[in-house]
Amino acid sequence: MGAGLITMGVLHFVVPGPFDAQIPREIPGEPRTLTYASGVAEAAIGAGLLIPRTRKPAAAAAIALFVAVYPANLNMVRIYWDKPLIRAGAIARLPFQIPMITTAVKIWRRTP
């Protein structure tokens, strides 16, 4: 999970456009700034998960992050409503957030 979060965090900087598009218009702020901020958060949480001393608080942060980004995942369904193939992918992605949350919870519980 740590390596995956670092990878996704880096992607926020390498290809920010798709991440910008996911940010709901209702969230105040410049989408690119929010994309970069969430990329930093993901990479930092991922790094924290790889270090035993910081694993427990990083797992708690991962839980919060996965819950917080769920509205952006829902927003993808909304913004791609007129593109059935992309919409189907966005809908199919929604349930995968649950195992990410439960895995982070398991890491948090199992870390002393």
N, C-alpha and C positions, 0 to 999 in steps of 0.2 A: 504494500500500500504506500509506503514511503517513497519508493522509486517512482511509482505511478503518479503520485502527487507532484513530485519534483518535475517530472516530464511534462505534465499538464501545465504546471506553473510556467515553465520555460516556453511552452507553446503560446501562452498568452502574449509573449513578447515577440516571438518569431512570426506568428500569423494572427495578429490581434483582431482582424476583421470579423471572423465568425463569432468570436467572443463578444465583440461590441454589439453585434446583431441580436444576441441573446438577452441583453439587458433590457428589462421592461422600461418603456418610456416613462412610467409613473415613478420610477426611482430617480430622485434628484441627483444631478451631477452629470458630468461629461462621460459618455460611455467609454471612451478610450482610457480616461483616468481610472474609472472603475475596473476596467479590464486589467490594467497594469496592477492596481491594488490587489485584486483577487489573485492575479498571477504570483505576486510576492507572497501573499498569504498561503497559497497552495504549496509553493516551493518551500517556504519556511516550515509549514506543518509537516510536509514530507520529510524534510531534513530532521526535524524533531523526532519523528517516528523511528528514524534509523539510529538514533543515539539512545542507548538504554536509560541514561539519567533523565532525559527529557521525554521519554516515550509516553508516560501517563498523561502529562498535561497536553502533549501534542495530540494524543488520541481524543481527549476531550475537545480540543480545538477542531479536530477533524469532524467530530460529530456535529458541532455547531456549524461548521462550514457546509457540510452536506445538507443539513436542514435549511440553511440560509440560501443556498443556490437553487433549491427546488423551484422557487417561483420563476427563475430564469429558464429552467427546463420546461415548465408549463408555458411560459411565454413563447418558446420555440414552436409549440403546437399552434399557438395563436398566429404568430407572424407567418408561418408556412401553411396556413389553412388552405390556401388556394393552390398549393403544390402538393398533390396527394402523396407522391413518393417520399418527399422530405417529411411531410406531416406524419406519415406512417412510421418513419424512422424515429421522429421526435416522440411519438406516442409510445413506441416500443421501448424507448430509452427510459421512460418514467419509472417503471418498476425496478430498474437496476439500482436506483438510488437507495432502496430499502436494504439490500445486502451490503452496500457500502456503509450505511449507517450502522447496521448490526455488527459488521466486522470491526468497525472502529470501537463500538461498545465492548466487544469481546477483548480487543487489545487493551482498552482502558481497564477492564475488570481483571485481566490476567497479569497486568503489570504491577509489580510491588511498589 
